[in-house]
Amino acid sequence: MSVNLLAYLKHEEQLLQEIVILAEKQQKALVQYDATMLEEIISYQNVMNQSLKKAEEKRITMLMSWLSINRNDATNLKLSSLEDHFQKEDLKELKALRKNMKSLISKLNSQNNTNRVLTNRARISINEMISHFTNGRNLVCNVKI
């Protein structure tokens, strides 16, 4: 069972890597104000998030049946606590996987924070432009001179 779980954890890692790449692309789209690209990225992010959620659900189910624990315990179980259940040859792989996933989660958190700041700045900038055009004192006309 540990081999199946390890394979599934690798699958989750790949999904997480793809989500990090999407967050980086999202940052580029936000910096360039590319709304079309941003919409495509967001729709793909939604699909990837759903896939990751399904993968997480499957992992929890696997842990529940393998370790005979309840759902809450399986949800809160850390990879480091699983090390006792793995054989030596799989243990190295698990440790490397755990380290890489921790790094990916850290990168994703950082990217999300940066993207949140960029999104807020863009929203404020657009609101300022709209208020500048609509405040009543500025006349904006489309007239050829």
Secondary structure, 3 states (H helix, E strand, C coil): CHHHHHHHHHHHHHHHHHHHHHHHHHHHHHHHCCHHHHHHHHHHHHHHHHHHHHHHHHHHHHHHHHHCCCHHHHHHCCHHHHHHHCCHHHHHHHHHHHHHHHHHHHHHHHHHHHHHHHHHHHHHHHHHHHHHHHCCCCCCCCCCC
